[in-house]
Structures are given as structure tokens and as C-alpha cells.
Amino acid sequence: MKEYTLLAFISVALAVGVDLFLRTKLLTNKKFWIFWAVMFVLIFIVNGYLTWRPIVQYGEGHYLGLRLFTIPIEDFLYGFSLLTMNISIWEYFTRKHKI
């Protein structure tokens, strides 16, 4: 079973759900997508180093096997969801407490 793939897609769905539920509208914000492009490059550099060395290894039966150079595509999905959820929650609580 492809556990990592399944969990990566579930985490993206949860991140989108959190954005919609909290009404932070990150996914429609141009600044968010510029930020994500910068983070994509940084994730690519750091994760690329970790998987190229190989400091981090993945069980072949637990993900799709599709890689962008040495990085499983699931890592980008997981990174997207991690950043999106955290920023959504941050935006929600900082907007809620503004006077």
C-alpha cells in the first residue's frame, strides 16, 4: 500500500479544508503563491540534498515512485499542506484579535 502517498493527499485536502473553514482565502491570494514558489525552491534545495546524499531514504513500496530528481513528489504535497495549514491558522488568529 502507498501509505505516504495517501497521507500526502489527505494532508493537502485537510489544508485546503482548513483554509476554507477559517475563511483565510490563502489559496486565492497572489502573495501566498509567490511565497509558495520561493518555498518550493528552498524545499527543493534542502530536500534534494537530503535525498541525494542519501540521508533520508524512502521505502519503495510506500510511495508512488515518482521523483522530481531525487525528491518524491509526495514531499512537495506534504510541504504544501504543512505551510498552508500553518499560515491559515496564523492568519485566522491574527485577524481575529486585531482591533
Protein Blocks (a to p, Z undefined) as FASTA:
>chain_A
ZZklmmmmmmmmmmmmmmmmnonommmpmklmmmmmmmmmmmmmmmmmmmmmpmbdcdfk
lcgoiaehjacfklmmmmmmmmmmmmmmmmmmmmmmpZZ
